[in-house]
Amino acid sequence: MSGKKGMKKYPAGIREEVVSRIRAGESQRALSQEYGISRWAIHCWLKESVLPKTRGRKPAKTLAEYKYENKRLKMENELLRDFLHS
């Protein structure tokens, strides 16, 4: 949300601190007044932290997994070919 016209950009450290303090049980209103941050901004930060920040990569497949998948696909192709030609 930061970067839009009229919106302040807060350092990541402050954002993380505010979110962790809210999760620890402090109120959004109190932290909003203490830091001078709108309650809406804090609300958005809480929603952001639920979603993953970056897309993780799937673990690389091993050679054995590729060989197994290749064998399975060849078998499927052969079965489909036989089905279509019979």
PDB file of N, CA, C and O in Angstrom:
ATOM      1  N   MET A   1       0.811  -1.183   0.000  1.00  0.00           N
ATOM      2  CA  MET A   1       0.000   0.000   0.000  1.00  0.00           C
ATOM      3  C   MET A   1       0.861   1.256   0.000  1.00  0.00           C
ATOM      4  O   MET A   1       0.426   2.311  -0.462  1.00  0.00           O
ATOM      5  N   SER A   2       2.069   1.146   0.511  1.00  0.00           N
ATOM      6  CA  SER A   2       2.907   2.323   0.523  1.00  0.00           C
ATOM      7  C   SER A   2       3.287   2.682  -0.898  1.00  0.00           C
ATOM      8  O   SER A   2       3.316   1.831  -1.787  1.00  0.00           O
ATOM      9  N   GLY A   3       3.574   3.939  -1.094  1.00  0.00           N
ATOM     10  CA  GLY A   3       3.919   4.376  -2.420  1.00  0.00           C
ATOM     11  C   GLY A   3       2.743   5.014  -3.142  1.00  0.00           C
ATOM     12  O   GLY A   3       2.943   5.704  -4.142  1.00  0.00           O
ATOM     13  N   LYS A   4       1.527   4.804  -2.663  1.00  0.00           N
ATOM     14  CA  LYS A   4       0.378   5.448  -3.276  1.00  0.00           C
ATOM     15  C   LYS A   4       0.340   6.901  -2.826  1.00  0.00           C
ATOM     16  O   LYS A   4       0.889   7.253  -1.782  1.00  0.00           O
ATOM     17  N   LYS A   5      -0.297   7.721  -3.604  1.00  0.00           N
ATOM     18  CA  LYS A   5      -0.361   9.142  -3.305  1.00  0.00           C
ATOM     19  C   LYS A   5      -1.019   9.379  -1.946  1.00  0.00           C
ATOM     20  O   LYS A   5      -2.113   8.883  -1.679  1.00  0.00           O
ATOM     21  N   GLY A   6      -0.343  10.133  -1.102  1.00  0.00           N
ATOM     22  CA  GLY A   6      -0.894  10.487   0.191  1.00  0.00           C
ATOM     23  C   GLY A   6      -0.625   9.479   1.295  1.00  0.00           C
ATOM     24  O   GLY A   6      -1.059   9.680   2.429  1.00  0.00           O
ATOM     25  N   MET A   7       0.076   8.409   0.989  1.00  0.00           N
ATOM     26  CA  MET A   7       0.334   7.401   2.008  1.00  0.00           C
ATOM     27  C   MET A   7       1.793   7.466   2.432  1.00  0.00           C
ATOM     28  O   MET A   7       2.689   7.599   1.599  1.00  0.00           O
ATOM     29  N   LYS A   8       2.018   7.371   3.737  1.00  0.00           N
ATOM     30  CA  LYS A   8       3.378   7.363   4.256  1.00  0.00           C
ATOM     31  C   LYS A   8       3.963   5.971   4.138  1.00  0.00           C
ATOM     32  O   LYS A   8       3.242   4.973   4.155  1.00  0.00           O
ATOM     33  N   LYS A   9       5.271   5.918   4.020  1.00  0.00           N
ATOM     34  CA  LYS A   9       5.951   4.629   4.012  1.00  0.00           C
ATOM     35  C   LYS A   9       6.710   4.523   5.328  1.00  0.00           C
ATOM     36  O   LYS A   9       7.549   5.366   5.643  1.00  0.00           O
ATOM     37  N   TYR A  10       6.407   3.487   6.087  1.00  0.00           N
ATOM     38  CA  TYR A  10       7.033   3.281   7.380  1.00  0.00           C
ATOM     39  C   TYR A  10       8.131   2.237   7.258  1.00  0.00           C
ATOM     40  O   TYR A  10       8.004   1.296   6.475  1.00  0.00           O
ATOM     41  N   PRO A  11       9.207   2.389   8.021  1.00  0.00           N
ATOM     42  CA  PRO A  11      10.284   1.393   7.979  1.00  0.00           C
ATOM     43  C   PRO A  11       9.768   0.014   8.397  1.00  0.00           C
ATOM     44  O   PRO A  11       8.866  -0.107   9.226  1.00  0.00           O
ATOM     45  N   ALA A  12      10.365  -1.017   7.803  1.00  0.00           N
ATOM     46  CA  ALA A  12       9.935  -2.387   8.082  1.00  0.00           C
ATOM     47  C   ALA A  12      10.075  -2.728   9.557  1.00  0.00           C
ATOM     48  O   ALA A  12       9.259  -3.475  10.097  1.00  0.00           O
ATOM     49  N   GLY A  13      11.090  -2.194  10.214  1.00  0.00           N
ATOM     50  CA  GLY A  13      11.295  -2.471  11.631  1.00  0.00           C
ATOM     51  C   GLY A  13      10.135  -2.005  12.487  1.00  0.00           C
ATOM     52  O   GLY A  13       9.708  -2.711  13.401  1.00  0.00           O
ATOM     53  N   ILE A  14       9.623  -0.818  12.194  1.00  0.00           N
ATOM     54  CA  ILE A  14       8.488  -0.289  12.955  1.00  0.00           C
ATOM     55  C   ILE A  14       7.251  -1.126  12.666  1.00  0.00           C
ATOM     56  O   ILE A  14       6.485  -1.449  13.574  1.00  0.00           O
ATOM     57  N   ARG A  15       7.063  -1.471  11.413  1.00  0.00           N
ATOM     58  CA  ARG A  15       5.899  -2.290  11.050  1.00  0.00           C
ATOM     59  C   ARG A  15       5.926  -3.614  11.797  1.00  0.00           C
ATOM     60  O   ARG A  15       4.919  -4.033  12.367  1.00  0.00           O
ATOM     61  N   GLU A  16       7.085  -4.276  11.794  1.00  0.00           N
ATOM     62  CA  GLU A  16       7.205  -5.570  12.469  1.00  0.00           C
ATOM     63  C   GLU A  16       6.984  -5.431  13.972  1.00  0.00           C
ATOM     64  O   GLU A  16       6.341  -6.276  14.594  1.00  0.00           O
ATOM     65  N   GLU A  17       7.524  -4.358  14.547  1.00  0.00           N
ATOM     66  CA  GLU A  17       7.365  -4.144  15.986  1.00  0.00           C
ATOM     67  C   GLU A  17       5.900  -3.932  16.354  1.00  0.00           C
ATOM     68  O   GLU A  17       5.413  -4.504  17.329  1.00  0.00           O
ATOM     69  N   VAL A  18       5.201  -3.114  15.579  1.00  0.00           N
ATOM     70  CA  VAL A  18       3.788  -2.841  15.849  1.00  0.00           C
ATOM     71  C   VAL A  18       2.968  -4.126  15.725  1.00  0.00           C
ATOM     72  O   VAL A  18       2.137  -4.417  16.585  1.00  0.00           O
ATOM     73  N   VAL A  19       3.199  -4.889  14.666  1.00  0.00           N
ATOM     74  CA  VAL A  19       2.446  -6.125  14.458  1.00  0.00           C
ATOM     75  C   VAL A  19       2.719  -7.113  15.582  1.00  0.00           C
ATOM     76  O   VAL A  19       1.796  -7.752  16.086  1.00  0.00           O
ATOM     77  N   SER A  20       3.982  -7.242  15.980  1.00  0.00           N
ATOM     78  CA  SER A  20       4.296  -8.201  17.051  1.00  0.00           C
ATOM     79  C   SER A  20       3.691  -7.766  18.379  1.00  0.00           C
ATOM     80  O   SER A  20       3.246  -8.606  19.161  1.00  0.00           O
ATOM     81  N   ARG A  21       3.670  -6.460  18.643  1.00  0.00           N
ATOM     82  CA  ARG A  21       3.068  -5.979  19.902  1.00  0.00           C
ATOM     83  C   ARG A  21       1.556  -6.206  19.909  1.00  0.00           C
ATOM     84  O   ARG A  21       0.980  -6.508  20.954  1.00  0.00           O
ATOM     85  N   ILE A  22       0.914  -6.061  18.752  1.00  0.00           N
ATOM     86  CA  ILE A  22      -0.529  -6.327  18.684  1.00  0.00           C
ATOM     87  C   ILE A  22      -0.780  -7.806  18.909  1.00  0.00           C
ATOM     88  O   ILE A  22      -1.710  -8.180  19.623  1.00  0.00           O
ATOM     89  N   ARG A  23       0.043  -8.647  18.306  1.00  0.00           N
ATOM     90  CA  ARG A  23      -0.108 -10.098  18.500  1.00  0.00           C
ATOM     91  C   ARG A  23       0.153 -10.492  19.948  1.00  0.00           C
ATOM     92  O   ARG A  23      -0.348 -11.512  20.421  1.00  0.00           O
ATOM     93  N   ALA A  24       0.943  -9.673  20.650  1.00  0.00           N
ATOM     94  CA  ALA A  24       1.234  -9.947  22.059  1.00  0.00           C
ATOM     95  C   ALA A  24       0.096  -9.487  22.962  1.00  0.00           C
ATOM     96  O   ALA A  24       0.100  -9.773  24.159  1.00  0.00           O
ATOM     97  N   GLY A  25      -0.890  -8.767  22.390  1.00  0.00           N
ATOM     98  CA  GLY A  25      -2.065  -8.414  23.169  1.00  0.00           C
ATOM     99  C   GLY A  25      -2.327  -6.933  23.338  1.00  0.00           C
ATOM    100  O   GLY A  25      -3.330  -6.560  23.947  1.00  0.00           O
ATOM    101  N   GLU A  26      -1.465  -6.078  22.824  1.00  0.00           N
ATOM    102  CA  GLU A  26      -1.703  -4.639  22.948  1.00  0.00           C
ATOM    103  C   GLU A  26      -2.757  -4.207  21.931  1.00  0.00           C
ATOM    104  O   GLU A  26      -2.967  -4.864  20.911  1.00  0.00           O
ATOM    105  N   SER A  27      -3.415  -3.087  22.231  1.00  0.00           N
ATOM    106  CA  SER A  27      -4.510  -2.658  21.358  1.00  0.00           C
ATOM    107  C   SER A  27      -3.989  -1.850  20.169  1.00  0.00           C
ATOM    108  O   SER A  27      -2.979  -1.151  20.254  1.00  0.00           O
ATOM    109  N   GLN A  28      -4.717  -1.974  19.064  1.00  0.00           N
ATOM    110  CA  GLN A  28      -4.360  -1.213  17.868  1.00  0.00           C
ATOM    111  C   GLN A  28      -4.480   0.286  18.124  1.00  0.00           C
ATOM    112  O   GLN A  28      -3.664   1.077  17.651  1.00  0.00           O
ATOM    113  N   ARG A  29      -5.502   0.660  18.874  1.00  0.00           N
ATOM    114  CA  ARG A  29      -5.729   2.081  19.150  1.00  0.00           C
ATOM    115  C   ARG A  29      -4.556   2.693  19.915  1.00  0.00           C
ATOM    116  O   ARG A  29      -4.094   3.784  19.581  1.00  0.00           O
ATOM    117  N   ALA A  30      -4.076   1.989  20.944  1.00  0.00           N
ATOM    118  CA  ALA A  30      -2.981   2.509  21.752  1.00  0.00           C
ATOM    119  C   ALA A  30      -1.694   2.642  20.924  1.00  0.00           C
ATOM    120  O   ALA A  30      -0.983   3.642  21.015  1.00  0.00           O
ATOM    121  N   LEU A  31      -1.417   1.625  20.126  1.00  0.00           N
ATOM    122  CA  LEU A  31      -0.201   1.680  19.309  1.00  0.00           C
ATOM    123  C   LEU A  31      -0.322   2.723  18.206  1.00  0.00           C
ATOM    124  O   LEU A  31       0.666   3.357  17.836  1.00  0.00           O
ATOM    125  N   SER A  32      -1.528   2.902  17.683  1.00  0.00           N
ATOM    126  CA  SER A  32      -1.763   3.914  16.673  1.00  0.00           C
ATOM    127  C   SER A  32      -1.441   5.299  17.225  1.00  0.00           C
ATOM    128  O   SER A  32      -0.802   6.110  16.554  1.00  0.00           O
ATOM    129  N   GLN A  33      -1.885   5.561  18.445  1.00  0.00           N
ATOM    130  CA  GLN A  33      -1.623   6.854  19.073  1.00  0.00           C
ATOM    131  C   GLN A  33      -0.149   6.998  19.452  1.00  0.00           C
ATOM    132  O   GLN A  33       0.426   8.076  19.302  1.00  0.00           O
ATOM    133  N   GLU A  34       0.463   5.919  19.942  1.00  0.00           N
ATOM    134  CA  GLU A  34       1.862   5.967  20.364  1.00  0.00           C
ATOM    135  C   GLU A  34       2.805   6.261  19.190  1.00  0.00           C
ATOM    136  O   GLU A  34       3.726   7.066  19.322  1.00  0.00           O
ATOM    137  N   TYR A  35       2.578   5.618  18.058  1.00  0.00           N
ATOM    138  CA  TYR A  35       3.467   5.772  16.915  1.00  0.00           C
ATOM    139  C   TYR A  35       3.006   6.833  15.918  1.00  0.00           C
ATOM    140  O   TYR A  35       3.760   7.216  15.023  1.00  0.00           O
ATOM    141  N   GLY A  36       1.771   7.305  16.069  1.00  0.00           N
ATOM    142  CA  GLY A  36       1.245   8.282  15.127  1.00  0.00           C
ATOM    143  C   GLY A  36       0.922   7.663  13.772  1.00  0.00           C
ATOM    144  O   GLY A  36       1.065   8.304  12.731  1.00  0.00           O
ATOM    145  N   ILE A  37       0.484   6.410  13.802  1.00  0.00           N
ATOM    146  CA  ILE A  37       0.160   5.662  12.590  1.00  0.00           C
ATOM    147  C   ILE A  37      -1.346   5.446  12.574  1.00  0.00           C
ATOM    148  O   ILE A  37      -1.953   5.175  13.611  1.00  0.00           O
ATOM    149  N   SER A  38      -1.943   5.564  11.403  1.00  0.00           N
ATOM    150  CA  SER A  38      -3.390   5.373  11.325  1.00  0.00           C
ATOM    151  C   SER A  38      -3.755   3.926  11.651  1.00  0.00           C
ATOM    152  O   SER A  38      -2.984   3.002  11.389  1.00  0.00           O
ATOM    153  N   ARG A  39      -4.932   3.749  12.222  1.00  0.00           N
ATOM    154  CA  ARG A  39      -5.387   2.396  12.558  1.00  0.00           C
ATOM    155  C   ARG A  39      -5.612   1.589  11.284  1.00  0.00           C
ATOM    156  O   ARG A  39      -5.456   0.368  11.292  1.00  0.00           O
ATOM    157  N   TRP A  40      -5.972   2.250  10.200  1.00  0.00           N
ATOM    158  CA  TRP A  40      -6.176   1.554   8.935  1.00  0.00           C
ATOM    159  C   TRP A  40      -4.853   0.969   8.428  1.00  0.00           C
ATOM    160  O   TRP A  40      -4.819  -0.153   7.922  1.00  0.00           O
ATOM    161  N   ALA A  41      -3.764   1.738   8.565  1.00  0.00           N
ATOM    162  CA  ALA A  41      -2.450   1.238   8.136  1.00  0.00           C
ATOM    163  C   ALA A  41      -2.073   0.000   8.944  1.00  0.00           C
ATOM    164  O   ALA A  41      -1.576  -0.982   8.392  1.00  0.00           O
ATOM    165  N   ILE A  42      -2.310   0.052  10.244  1.00  0.00           N
ATOM    166  CA  ILE A  42      -1.997  -1.092  11.106  1.00  0.00           C
ATOM    167  C   ILE A  42      -2.859  -2.283  10.710  1.00  0.00           C
ATOM    168  O   ILE A  42      -2.378  -3.415  10.658  1.00  0.00           O
ATOM    169  N   HIS A  43      -4.114  -2.032  10.437  1.00  0.00           N
ATOM    170  CA  HIS A  43      -5.026  -3.097  10.011  1.00  0.00           C
ATOM    171  C   HIS A  43      -4.494  -3.773   8.749  1.00  0.00           C
ATOM    172  O   HIS A  43      -4.505  -5.000   8.646  1.00  0.00           O
ATOM    173  N   CYS A  44      -4.025  -2.968   7.787  1.00  0.00           N
ATOM    174  CA  CYS A  44      -3.476  -3.514   6.541  1.00  0.00           C
ATOM    175  C   CYS A  44      -2.209  -4.321   6.810  1.00  0.00           C
ATOM    176  O   CYS A  44      -2.001  -5.366   6.194  1.00  0.00           O
ATOM    177  N   TRP A  45      -1.362  -3.849   7.721  1.00  0.00           N
ATOM    178  CA  TRP A  45      -0.135  -4.582   8.055  1.00  0.00           C
ATOM    179  C   TRP A  45      -0.469  -5.948   8.638  1.00  0.00           C
ATOM    180  O   TRP A  45       0.203  -6.937   8.345  1.00  0.00           O
ATOM    181  N   LEU A  46      -1.503  -5.996   9.458  1.00  0.00           N
ATOM    182  CA  LEU A  46      -1.891  -7.276  10.053  1.00  0.00           C
ATOM    183  C   LEU A  46      -2.377  -8.239   8.979  1.00  0.00           C
ATOM    184  O   LEU A  46      -2.092  -9.435   9.045  1.00  0.00           O
ATOM    185  N   LYS A  47      -3.104  -7.734   7.994  1.00  0.00           N
ATOM    186  CA  LYS A  47      -3.583  -8.587   6.906  1.00  0.00           C
ATOM    187  C   LYS A  47      -2.419  -9.050   6.037  1.00  0.00           C
ATOM    188  O   LYS A  47      -2.398 -10.199   5.596  1.00  0.00           O
ATOM    189  N   GLU A  48      -1.441  -8.160   5.781  1.00  0.00           N
ATOM    190  CA  GLU A  48      -0.282  -8.506   4.964  1.00  0.00           C
ATOM    191  C   GLU A  48       0.534  -9.625   5.588  1.00  0.00           C
ATOM    192  O   GLU A  48       0.996 -10.532   4.895  1.00  0.00           O
ATOM    193  N   SER A  49       0.709  -9.557   6.899  1.00  0.00           N
ATOM    194  CA  SER A  49       1.595 -10.516   7.551  1.00  0.00           C
ATOM    195  C   SER A  49       1.007 -11.926   7.568  1.00  0.00           C
ATOM    196  O   SER A  49       1.726 -12.892   7.823  1.00  0.00           O
ATOM    197  N   VAL A  50      -0.292 -12.052   7.298  1.00  0.00           N
ATOM    198  CA  VAL A  50      -0.902 -13.374   7.232  1.00  0.00           C
ATOM    199  C   VAL A  50      -0.519 -14.055   5.919  1.00  0.00           C
ATOM    200  O   VAL A  50      -0.313 -15.268   5.877  1.00  0.00           O
ATOM    201  N   LEU A  51      -0.427 -13.272   4.857  1.00  0.00           N
ATOM    202  CA  LEU A  51      -0.093 -13.814   3.549  1.00  0.00           C
ATOM    203  C   LEU A  51       1.422 -13.990   3.425  1.00  0.00           C
ATOM    204  O   LEU A  51       2.186 -13.230   4.019  1.00  0.00           O
ATOM    205  N   PRO A  52       1.847 -14.971   2.670  1.00  0.00           N
ATOM    206  CA  PRO A  52       3.289 -15.113   2.473  1.00  0.00           C
ATOM    207  C   PRO A  52       3.836 -13.923   1.710  1.00  0.00           C
ATOM    208  O   PRO A  52       3.204 -13.443   0.769  1.00  0.00           O
ATOM    209  N   LYS A  53       5.010 -13.440   2.108  1.00  0.00           N
ATOM    210  CA  LYS A  53       5.578 -12.266   1.467  1.00  0.00           C
ATOM    211  C   LYS A  53       6.214 -12.612   0.131  1.00  0.00           C
ATOM    212  O   LYS A  53       6.187 -11.803  -0.797  1.00  0.00           O
ATOM    213  N   THR A  54       6.781 -13.797   0.024  1.00  0.00           N
ATOM    214  CA  THR A  54       7.386 -14.202  -1.231  1.00  0.00           C
ATOM    215  C   THR A  54       6.909 -15.599  -1.579  1.00  0.00           C
ATOM    216  O   THR A  54       6.534 -16.387  -0.712  1.00  0.00           O
ATOM    217  N   ARG A  55       6.934 -15.874  -2.832  1.00  0.00           N
ATOM    218  CA  ARG A  55       6.547 -17.214  -3.263  1.00  0.00           C
ATOM    219  C   ARG A  55       7.747 -18.127  -3.081  1.00  0.00           C
ATOM    220  O   ARG A  55       8.836 -17.847  -3.583  1.00  0.00           O
ATOM    221  N   GLY A  56       7.542 -19.204  -2.369  1.00  0.00           N
ATOM    222  CA  GLY A  56       8.624 -20.147  -2.159  1.00  0.00           C
ATOM    223  C   GLY A  56       8.777 -21.073  -3.344  1.00  0.00           C
ATOM    224  O   GLY A  56       7.818 -21.351  -4.064  1.00  0.00           O
ATOM    225  N   ARG A  57       9.970 -21.536  -3.534  1.00  0.00           N
ATOM    226  CA  ARG A  57      10.214 -22.499  -4.604  1.00  0.00           C
ATOM    227  C   ARG A  57       9.899 -23.891  -4.113  1.00  0.00           C
ATOM    228  O   ARG A  57      10.063 -24.206  -2.934  1.00  0.00           O
ATOM    229  N   LYS A  58       9.449 -24.713  -5.027  1.00  0.00           N
ATOM    230  CA  LYS A  58       9.233 -26.108  -4.687  1.00  0.00           C
ATOM    231  C   LYS A  58      10.605 -26.757  -4.577  1.00  0.00           C
ATOM    232  O   LYS A  58      11.530 -26.378  -5.295  1.00  0.00           O
ATOM    233  N   PRO A  59      10.743 -27.719  -3.697  1.00  0.00           N
ATOM    234  CA  PRO A  59      12.041 -28.388  -3.620  1.00  0.00           C
ATOM    235  C   PRO A  59      12.349 -29.116  -4.923  1.00  0.00           C
ATOM    236  O   PRO A  59      11.462 -29.667  -5.574  1.00  0.00           O
ATOM    237  N   ALA A  60      13.605 -29.103  -5.279  1.00  0.00           N
ATOM    238  CA  ALA A  60      14.015 -29.735  -6.537  1.00  0.00           C
ATOM    239  C   ALA A  60      13.772 -31.232  -6.486  1.00  0.00           C
ATOM    240  O   ALA A  60      13.977 -31.880  -5.460  1.00  0.00           O
ATOM    241  N   LYS A  61      13.330 -31.763  -7.617  1.00  0.00           N
ATOM    242  CA  LYS A  61      13.098 -33.196  -7.687  1.00  0.00           C
ATOM    243  C   LYS A  61      14.435 -33.913  -7.824  1.00  0.00           C
ATOM    244  O   LYS A  61      15.392 -33.386  -8.392  1.00  0.00           O
ATOM    245  N   THR A  62      14.473 -35.104  -7.300  1.00  0.00           N
ATOM    246  CA  THR A  62      15.680 -35.912  -7.436  1.00  0.00           C
ATOM    247  C   THR A  62      15.640 -36.643  -8.766  1.00  0.00           C
ATOM    248  O   THR A  62      14.595 -36.729  -9.412  1.00  0.00           O
ATOM    249  N   LEU A  63      16.773 -37.160  -9.160  1.00  0.00           N
ATOM    250  CA  LEU A  63      16.855 -37.903 -10.412  1.00  0.00           C
ATOM    251  C   LEU A  63      15.920 -39.110 -10.382  1.00  0.00           C
ATOM    252  O   LEU A  63      15.293 -39.442 -11.388  1.00  0.00           O
ATOM    253  N   ALA A  64      15.832 -39.760  -9.234  1.00  0.00           N
ATOM    254  CA  ALA A  64      14.950 -40.925  -9.116  1.00  0.00           C
ATOM    255  C   ALA A  64      13.490 -40.535  -9.328  1.00  0.00           C
ATOM    256  O   ALA A  64      12.732 -41.278  -9.952  1.00  0.00           O
ATOM    257  N   GLU A  65      13.092 -39.365  -8.807  1.00  0.00           N
ATOM    258  CA  GLU A  65      11.714 -38.912  -8.991  1.00  0.00           C
ATOM    259  C   GLU A  65      11.433 -38.617 -10.464  1.00  0.00           C
ATOM    260  O   GLU A  65      10.355 -38.938 -10.963  1.00  0.00           O
ATOM    261  N   TYR A  66      12.401 -38.004 -11.167  1.00  0.00           N
ATOM    262  CA  TYR A  66      12.224 -37.741 -12.590  1.00  0.00           C
ATOM    263  C   TYR A  66      12.133 -39.040 -13.378  1.00  0.00           C
ATOM    264  O   TYR A  66      11.310 -39.157 -14.287  1.00  0.00           O
ATOM    265  N   LYS A  67      12.969 -40.016 -13.039  1.00  0.00           N
ATOM    266  CA  LYS A  67      12.930 -41.307 -13.735  1.00  0.00           C
ATOM    267  C   LYS A  67      11.592 -42.001 -13.514  1.00  0.00           C
ATOM    268  O   LYS A  67      11.023 -42.571 -14.445  1.00  0.00           O
ATOM    269  N   TYR A  68      11.087 -41.954 -12.276  1.00  0.00           N
ATOM    270  CA  TYR A  68       9.796 -42.570 -11.972  1.00  0.00           C
ATOM    271  C   TYR A  68       8.684 -41.887 -12.761  1.00  0.00           C
ATOM    272  O   TYR A  68       7.834 -42.557 -13.348  1.00  0.00           O
ATOM    273  N   GLU A  69       8.690 -40.552 -12.775  1.00  0.00           N
ATOM    274  CA  GLU A  69       7.650 -39.809 -13.493  1.00  0.00           C
ATOM    275  C   GLU A  69       7.724 -40.089 -14.989  1.00  0.00           C
ATOM    276  O   GLU A  69       6.694 -40.250 -15.643  1.00  0.00           O
ATOM    277  N   ASN A  70       8.926 -40.147 -15.529  1.00  0.00           N
ATOM    278  CA  ASN A  70       9.108 -40.433 -16.951  1.00  0.00           C
ATOM    279  C   ASN A  70       8.565 -41.821 -17.299  1.00  0.00           C
ATOM    280  O   ASN A  70       7.887 -41.991 -18.312  1.00  0.00           O
ATOM    281  N   LYS A  71       8.862 -42.796 -16.467  1.00  0.00           N
ATOM    282  CA  LYS A  71       8.387 -44.161 -16.688  1.00  0.00           C
ATOM    283  C   LYS A  71       6.856 -44.209 -16.643  1.00  0.00           C
ATOM    284  O   LYS A  71       6.222 -44.863 -17.471  1.00  0.00           O
ATOM    285  N   ARG A  72       6.276 -43.514 -15.670  1.00  0.00           N
ATOM    286  CA  ARG A  72       4.820 -43.473 -15.524  1.00  0.00           C
ATOM    287  C   ARG A  72       4.168 -42.823 -16.742  1.00  0.00           C
ATOM    288  O   ARG A  72       3.166 -43.322 -17.254  1.00  0.00           O
ATOM    289  N   LEU A  73       4.733 -41.719 -17.202  1.00  0.00           N
ATOM    290  CA  LEU A  73       4.169 -41.026 -18.360  1.00  0.00           C
ATOM    291  C   LEU A  73       4.282 -41.865 -19.629  1.00  0.00           C
ATOM    292  O   LEU A  73       3.362 -41.879 -20.447  1.00  0.00           O
ATOM    293  N   LYS A  74       5.402 -42.562 -19.797  1.00  0.00           N
ATOM    294  CA  LYS A  74       5.543 -43.440 -20.965  1.00  0.00           C
ATOM    295  C   LYS A  74       4.488 -44.543 -20.938  1.00  0.00           C
ATOM    296  O   LYS A  74       3.913 -44.891 -21.969  1.00  0.00           O
ATOM    297  N   MET A  75       4.241 -45.090 -19.741  1.00  0.00           N
ATOM    298  CA  MET A  75       3.247 -46.139 -19.601  1.00  0.00           C
ATOM    299  C   MET A  75       1.853 -45.596 -19.925  1.00  0.00           C
ATOM    300  O   MET A  75       1.073 -46.262 -20.606  1.00  0.00           O
ATOM    301  N   GLU A  76       1.536 -44.399 -19.445  1.00  0.00           N
ATOM    302  CA  GLU A  76       0.235 -43.787 -19.738  1.00  0.00           C
ATOM    303  C   GLU A  76       0.078 -43.562 -21.243  1.00  0.00           C
ATOM    304  O   GLU A  76      -0.975 -43.845 -21.813  1.00  0.00           O
ATOM    305  N   ASN A  77       1.140 -43.049 -21.880  1.00  0.00           N
ATOM    306  CA  ASN A  77       1.079 -42.822 -23.327  1.00  0.00           C
ATOM    307  C   ASN A  77       0.834 -44.124 -24.084  1.00  0.00           C
ATOM    308  O   ASN A  77       0.037 -44.176 -25.021  1.00  0.00           O
ATOM    309  N   GLU A  78       1.533 -45.165 -23.662  1.00  0.00           N
ATOM    310  CA  GLU A  78       1.368 -46.457 -24.316  1.00  0.00           C
ATOM    311  C   GLU A  78      -0.056 -46.985 -24.145  1.00  0.00           C
ATOM    312  O   GLU A  78      -0.649 -47.489 -25.099  1.00  0.00           O
ATOM    313  N   LEU A  79      -0.601 -46.872 -22.949  1.00  0.00           N
ATOM    314  CA  LEU A  79      -1.975 -47.315 -22.701  1.00  0.00           C
ATOM    315  C   LEU A  79      -2.977 -46.523 -23.541  1.00  0.00           C
ATOM    316  O   LEU A  79      -3.908 -47.098 -24.106  1.00  0.00           O
ATOM    317  N   LEU A  80      -2.787 -45.205 -23.620  1.00  0.00           N
ATOM    318  CA  LEU A  80      -3.698 -44.371 -24.410  1.00  0.00           C
ATOM    319  C   LEU A  80      -3.577 -44.704 -25.899  1.00  0.00           C
ATOM    320  O   LEU A  80      -4.581 -44.773 -26.608  1.00  0.00           O
ATOM    321  N   ARG A  81      -2.352 -44.908 -26.362  1.00  0.00           N
ATOM    322  CA  ARG A  81      -2.142 -45.250 -27.770  1.00  0.00           C
ATOM    323  C   ARG A  81      -2.843 -46.567 -28.100  1.00  0.00           C
ATOM    324  O   ARG A  81      -3.519 -46.677 -29.123  1.00  0.00           O
ATOM    325  N   ASP A  82      -2.678 -47.566 -27.227  1.00  0.00           N
ATOM    326  CA  ASP A  82      -3.318 -48.864 -27.453  1.00  0.00           C
ATOM    327  C   ASP A  82      -4.845 -48.728 -27.418  1.00  0.00           C
ATOM    328  O   ASP A  82      -5.547 -49.365 -28.203  1.00  0.00           O
ATOM    329  N   PHE A  83      -5.341 -47.911 -26.524  1.00  0.00           N
ATOM    330  CA  PHE A  83      -6.791 -47.717 -26.412  1.00  0.00           C
ATOM    331  C   PHE A  83      -7.357 -47.071 -27.673  1.00  0.00           C
ATOM    332  O   PHE A  83      -8.408 -47.479 -28.170  1.00  0.00           O
ATOM    333  N   LEU A  84      -6.660 -46.068 -28.186  1.00  0.00           N
ATOM    334  CA  LEU A  84      -7.150 -45.356 -29.367  1.00  0.00           C
ATOM    335  C   LEU A  84      -7.067 -46.196 -30.633  1.00  0.00           C
ATOM    336  O   LEU A  84      -7.891 -46.035 -31.534  1.00  0.00           O
ATOM    337  N   HIS A  85      -6.087 -47.089 -30.718  1.00  0.00           N
ATOM    338  CA  HIS A  85      -5.915 -47.884 -31.930  1.00  0.00           C
ATOM    339  C   HIS A  85      -6.676 -49.194 -31.905  1.00  0.00           C
ATOM    340  O   HIS A  85      -6.677 -49.921 -32.899  1.00  0.00           O
ATOM    341  N   SER A  86      -7.320 -49.511 -30.800  1.00  0.00           N
ATOM    342  CA  SER A  86      -8.059 -50.778 -30.773  1.00  0.00           C
ATOM    343  C   SER A  86      -9.533 -50.605 -30.996  1.00  0.00           C
ATOM    344  O   SER A  86     -10.276 -51.587 -30.999  1.00  0.00           O
TER     345      SER A  86
END
